[in-house]
């Protein structure tokens, strides 16, 4: 049975709208393997406390993986600093690491007193109200660009200040 010609624009419009909707739902993980059983990464709660030093700063964020496979954060880069390193804190002891796991259906949390990013050799001292762009590099999912707002030096996400 043949459809009337008037239905063709409706079908094409519906398909295009569905495609745009699905594309918009992809999240902020440009390198994610959505739909392939891989990691599906996104970032939230990112911030940098306004540094007290002209040469060094810390950064915090949460990487969420809604996918079926784990991934690993392998490095972080930023044009704001000469070097960005990843640190983990275990039992109160901090150490630089080459990579940290992002579990399937889990989170990798960077927070004050725990895992964190260290920005060394700052090219300029970030001020409250500015943003710092960072690129997170993953073993499987590719890169993820994050805009990290600079908050007050005493900012605590639990209290909002």
Residue pairs with C-beta under 8 A, 6 or more apart in sequence:
3 11
26 32
26 34
27 34
27 40
27 41
27 42
27 66
28 42
28 43
28 144
28 146
29 39
29 40
29 41
29 42
29 141
29 144
30 142
30 143
30 144
30 145
31 41
31 138
31 141
31 142
31 143
31 144
32 38
32 39
32 40
32 41
32 67
32 141
32 142
33 39
33 40
33 67
33 69
33 140
33 141
34 40
34 67
37 67
37 68
37 69
38 67
38 68
38 69
38 71
38 140
38 141
39 65
39 67
39 69
39 70
39 71
39 102
39 104
39 138
39 140
39 141
40 65
40 66
40 67
41 63
41 64
41 65
41 67
41 71
41 102
41 138
41 141
41 144
42 63
42 64
42 66
42 144
43 61
43 62
43 63
43 64
43 136
43 144
43 146
44 61
44 62
44 64
45 60
45 61
45 62
45 157
46 59
46 60
46 61
46 62
46 134
46 146
46 147
46 148
46 149
47 59
47 60
47 61
47 148
47 149
47 150
47 151
47 155
47 157
48 57
48 58
48 59
48 60
48 119
48 126
48 132
48 148
48 149
48 150
48 151
49 57
49 58
49 112
49 150
49 151
49 152
49 153
49 154
49 155
50 126
50 127
50 128
50 150
50 151
50 152
50 153
51 57
51 58
51 119
51 122
51 125
51 126
51 153
52 153
53 122
53 125
54 122
54 125
55 120
55 121
55 122
56 118
56 119
56 120
56 122
57 81
57 118
57 119
57 122
57 126
58 112
58 116
58 117
58 118
58 119
59 84
59 110
59 116
59 117
59 118
59 119
59 132
59 134
59 148
60 110
60 111
60 112
60 116
60 117
60 157
61 110
61 117
61 146
61 148
62 107
62 108
62 109
62 110
63 73
63 102
63 107
63 108
63 136
64 107
65 71
65 102
65 103
65 104
65 105
65 106
65 107
65 108
66 105
67 104
67 105
68 104
68 105
69 104
69 140
70 101
70 102
70 103
70 104
70 106
71 101
71 102
71 138
71 139
71 140
71 141
72 99
72 100
72 101
72 102
72 138
72 139
72 140
73 86
73 99
73 100
73 102
73 108
73 136
73 137
73 138
74 98
74 99
74 137
74 138
74 139
75 84
75 86
75 98
75 99
75 137
76 84
76 85
76 86
76 117
76 134
76 135
76 136
76 137
77 84
77 134
77 135
77 137
78 84
78 119
78 132
78 133
78 134
78 135
79 123
79 133
80 119
80 122
80 123
80 124
80 126
80 132
80 133
80 134
81 119
81 120
81 121
81 122
81 123
82 120
82 121
82 122
82 123
83 119
83 120
83 121
84 117
84 118
84 119
84 120
84 134
85 96
85 117
85 118
85 120
86 96
86 97
86 98
86 99
86 100
86 115
86 117
86 118
87 94
87 95
87 96
87 97
87 115
87 116
87 117
87 118
88 94
88 95
88 97
88 100
88 114
88 115
89 113
89 114
89 115
89 116
96 118
99 139
100 108
100 115
101 108
102 108
102 138
108 115
109 115
110 116
110 117
111 157
112 156
117 134
119 132
126 132
126 150
127 150
128 150
128 151
128 152
129 149
129 150
130 149
130 150
131 147
131 148
131 149
131 150
132 147
132 148
132 150
133 145
133 146
133 147
133 148
134 145
134 146
134 148
135 143
135 144
135 145
135 146
136 143
136 144
136 145
136 146
137 143
138 144
152 161
154 161
155 161
